[in-house]
């Protein structure tokens, strides 16, 4: 697969088949992803890869906590910028509305929307979940490094015919994650990455995710 093909076909998949994932393939992907760029070669990323009983145990723990709503959250950082406005806010709400429209869930169907949101904590049916963490003292530059590593992982997964969904939502339940999965005390839990084979027939995997035109985000000078 060409890199451009991997980029074009990658999307946040929200419905997976229950097909198992070969651990040798995951090891190959993650080994190759170690070549991701990293400022001063710090390589700040760490991860735990779950499947089977450990994953089921984590999912059950959060399912028990989910009915508490926000009272059960323990997220250590803001998922979205405080005071987000303008085109950024439009994009944020726009993709959500497109997702629910594809699923046939109306704006006033609170139960339907909540049920779909709960699917986050089932990893959308993916058989593998990677939990990403890093030293708590890492700064903005190192968080950018983690993002570049994650993008590298996701593109290499596409090369192997696999799909993924990066999920900051798992950080809402940092306490539950820490109770089920061992991390160093001086590390910050960042996000999950659901991994598996996409369900090609699921509407949630086919709706159009609109991207900004190039000239809205790039200015050219000296050309």
C-alpha positions as CSV (number, residue, x, y, z in Angstrom):
1,X,0.0,0.0,0.0
2,X,1.3,3.5,-0.9
3,X,1.5,6.0,2.0
4,X,-1.1,8.1,0.2
5,X,-3.5,5.2,0.1
6,X,-3.1,4.6,3.8
7,X,-3.7,8.2,4.5
8,X,-6.8,8.3,2.3
9,X,-8.3,5.1,3.7
10,X,-7.6,5.8,7.4
11,X,-10.6,7.0,9.4
12,X,-11.8,6.7,13.0
13,X,-13.6,3.4,12.8
14,X,-16.5,3.0,15.2
15,X,-17.7,-0.5,14.4
16,X,-15.3,-3.4,14.3
17,X,-15.7,-7.1,13.4
18,X,-14.8,-9.6,16.1
19,X,-12.1,-11.1,14.0
20,X,-9.0,-11.7,16.2
21,X,-5.8,-9.7,15.4
22,X,-2.5,-11.6,15.0
23,X,-0.1,-10.4,17.8
24,X,2.8,-10.9,15.4
25,X,1.2,-8.3,13.1
26,X,0.9,-5.8,16.0
27,X,4.4,-6.4,17.1
28,X,5.6,-5.7,13.5
29,X,3.6,-2.5,13.3
30,X,4.8,-1.2,16.7
31,X,8.4,-2.1,15.9
32,X,8.3,-0.2,12.7
33,X,6.5,2.7,14.4
34,X,9.6,3.2,16.6
35,X,11.0,5.1,13.6
36,X,8.4,7.9,14.2
37,X,9.9,11.4,14.6
38,X,10.8,12.5,18.1
39,X,12.3,15.8,19.2
40,X,15.9,15.1,20.4
41,X,15.1,11.4,20.2
42,X,13.3,11.4,23.6
43,X,10.6,8.9,22.4
44,X,8.1,9.8,25.2
45,X,5.5,7.2,24.2
46,X,4.6,4.2,26.3
47,X,1.7,1.8,25.8
48,X,-0.1,-1.3,27.1
49,X,-1.9,-3.5,24.5
50,X,-5.0,-5.3,25.8
51,X,-7.1,-8.1,24.4
52,X,-9.2,-11.0,25.9
53,X,-9.9,-11.1,29.6
54,X,-7.8,-8.0,30.6
55,X,-9.8,-5.9,28.0
56,X,-13.1,-7.4,29.2
57,X,-12.2,-6.6,32.8
58,X,-11.5,-2.9,32.0
59,X,-14.7,-2.6,29.9
60,X,-16.8,-4.1,32.8
61,X,-15.2,-1.7,35.3
62,X,-16.2,1.4,33.2
63,X,-19.6,0.0,32.4
64,X,-20.3,-0.1,36.1
65,X,-19.2,3.5,36.5
66,X,-20.8,4.9,33.4
67,X,-24.3,5.4,34.9
68,X,-22.8,8.0,37.3
69,X,-22.3,10.4,34.3
70,X,-19.8,13.1,34.8
71,X,-19.6,12.4,38.5
72,X,-17.7,9.3,37.6
73,X,-15.1,11.1,35.4
74,X,-11.5,11.5,36.5
75,X,-10.0,13.1,33.3
76,X,-6.7,14.9,34.1
77,X,-6.8,17.3,31.2
78,X,-9.4,19.1,28.9
79,X,-10.4,17.0,25.9
80,X,-11.3,20.1,23.9
81,X,-9.9,23.6,24.2
82,X,-11.7,25.8,26.8
83,X,-13.6,28.5,25.0
84,X,-13.4,26.8,21.6
85,X,-15.2,28.9,18.9
86,X,-15.5,29.8,15.3
87,X,-14.7,27.2,12.6
88,X,-13.1,24.9,15.2
89,X,-16.4,24.7,17.1
90,X,-18.3,24.2,13.8
91,X,-16.1,21.3,12.9
92,X,-16.4,19.8,16.4
93,X,-20.2,19.8,16.3
94,X,-20.4,19.1,12.6
95,X,-18.7,15.7,12.8
96,X,-20.9,14.7,15.7
97,X,-24.1,15.6,13.9
98,X,-22.9,13.7,10.8
99,X,-22.1,10.6,12.9
100,X,-25.6,10.6,14.6
101,X,-27.3,11.3,11.2
102,X,-25.5,8.3,9.7
103,X,-26.8,6.2,12.6
104,X,-30.4,7.6,12.3
105,X,-30.2,9.0,15.8
106,X,-32.2,12.2,16.1
107,X,-30.9,15.3,17.9
108,X,-33.6,14.9,20.7
109,X,-32.9,11.2,21.1
110,X,-30.9,11.5,24.3
111,X,-31.0,7.8,25.1
112,X,-29.8,6.9,21.6
113,X,-27.0,9.3,21.7
114,X,-25.9,8.2,25.2
115,X,-26.0,4.6,24.0
116,X,-23.7,5.4,21.1
117,X,-21.4,7.3,23.4
118,X,-21.2,4.3,25.7
119,X,-19.9,2.3,22.8
120,X,-16.6,4.2,23.2
121,X,-16.0,2.1,26.3
122,X,-16.5,-1.1,24.4
123,X,-13.8,0.1,22.0
124,X,-16.6,-0.1,19.4
125,X,-16.2,-3.9,19.4
126,X,-12.5,-3.9,18.6
127,X,-10.7,-7.0,19.8
128,X,-7.6,-5.0,20.8
129,X,-7.2,-1.7,22.8
130,X,-3.9,0.0,23.2
131,X,-3.6,2.4,26.1
132,X,-1.1,5.2,25.8
133,X,0.7,6.9,28.7
134,X,3.8,9.1,29.2
135,X,5.8,10.7,32.0
136,X,3.8,13.4,33.7
137,X,6.5,16.0,33.2
138,X,6.5,15.7,29.4
139,X,5.5,19.0,27.7
140,X,3.8,20.2,24.6
141,X,6.6,19.2,22.3
142,X,6.6,15.6,23.6
143,X,2.8,15.4,23.3
144,X,3.3,16.3,19.7
145,X,5.8,13.5,19.4
146,X,3.2,11.1,20.8
147,X,0.7,12.3,18.2
148,X,3.2,11.7,15.4
149,X,3.9,8.2,16.8
150,X,0.2,7.4,16.9
151,X,-0.3,8.6,13.3
152,X,2.6,6.4,12.3
153,X,1.0,3.4,14.1
154,X,-2.4,4.1,12.5
155,X,-0.9,4.3,9.0
156,X,1.1,1.1,9.5
157,X,-2.0,-0.7,10.7
158,X,-3.7,0.3,7.4
159,X,-0.8,-1.2,5.5
160,X,-1.6,-4.5,7.3
161,X,-5.3,-4.2,6.4
162,X,-6.2,-3.2,10.0
163,X,-8.2,-0.2,11.2
164,X,-8.2,1.9,14.4
165,X,-9.9,4.6,16.3
166,X,-7.9,7.0,18.6
167,X,-10.0,7.6,21.7
168,X,-9.3,10.3,24.2
169,X,-12.6,9.3,25.8
170,X,-10.8,6.6,27.8
171,X,-9.1,9.3,29.8
172,X,-12.5,10.3,31.3
173,X,-12.1,7.2,33.4
174,X,-8.4,7.4,34.3
175,X,-9.0,6.1,37.8
176,X,-10.7,3.0,36.5
177,X,-8.0,2.4,33.9
178,X,-5.4,2.6,36.6
179,X,-7.3,0.2,38.7
180,X,-7.3,-2.4,35.9
181,X,-4.0,-1.7,34.2
182,X,-0.7,-1.0,35.9
183,X,1.1,2.2,34.9
184,X,4.0,3.9,36.7
185,X,2.7,6.4,39.3
186,X,4.6,9.2,37.7
187,X,3.0,8.6,34.3
188,X,-0.1,10.4,32.8
189,X,-2.6,8.3,31.0
190,X,-3.4,9.9,27.6
191,X,-5.7,7.9,25.4
192,X,-6.8,4.6,24.0
193,X,-6.4,3.3,20.4
194,X,-9.0,0.7,19.3
195,X,-7.5,-1.8,16.8
196,X,-9.2,-4.4,14.6
197,X,-10.9,-4.9,11.3
198,X,-13.6,-2.5,10.3
199,X,-17.2,-3.6,9.7
200,X,-17.6,-2.4,6.1
201,X,-21.3,-2.5,6.2
202,X,-21.7,-0.3,9.3
203,X,-23.1,3.2,8.5
204,X,-20.9,4.7,11.2
205,X,-17.9,3.7,9.1
206,X,-19.0,5.3,5.8
207,X,-20.3,8.8,6.5
208,X,-18.3,11.7,5.0
209,X,-15.9,13.4,7.4
210,X,-15.5,16.9,5.9
211,X,-12.0,18.4,5.9
212,X,-11.2,22.1,5.5
213,X,-10.0,23.2,2.0
214,X,-6.2,23.6,1.8
215,X,-6.3,27.3,1.3
216,X,-8.2,27.7,4.6
217,X,-5.3,26.4,6.6
218,X,-2.2,27.1,4.5
219,X,-0.9,30.5,3.2
220,X,1.7,30.5,0.5
221,X,4.5,33.1,0.3
222,X,7.4,33.4,-2.1
223,X,6.1,31.0,-4.7
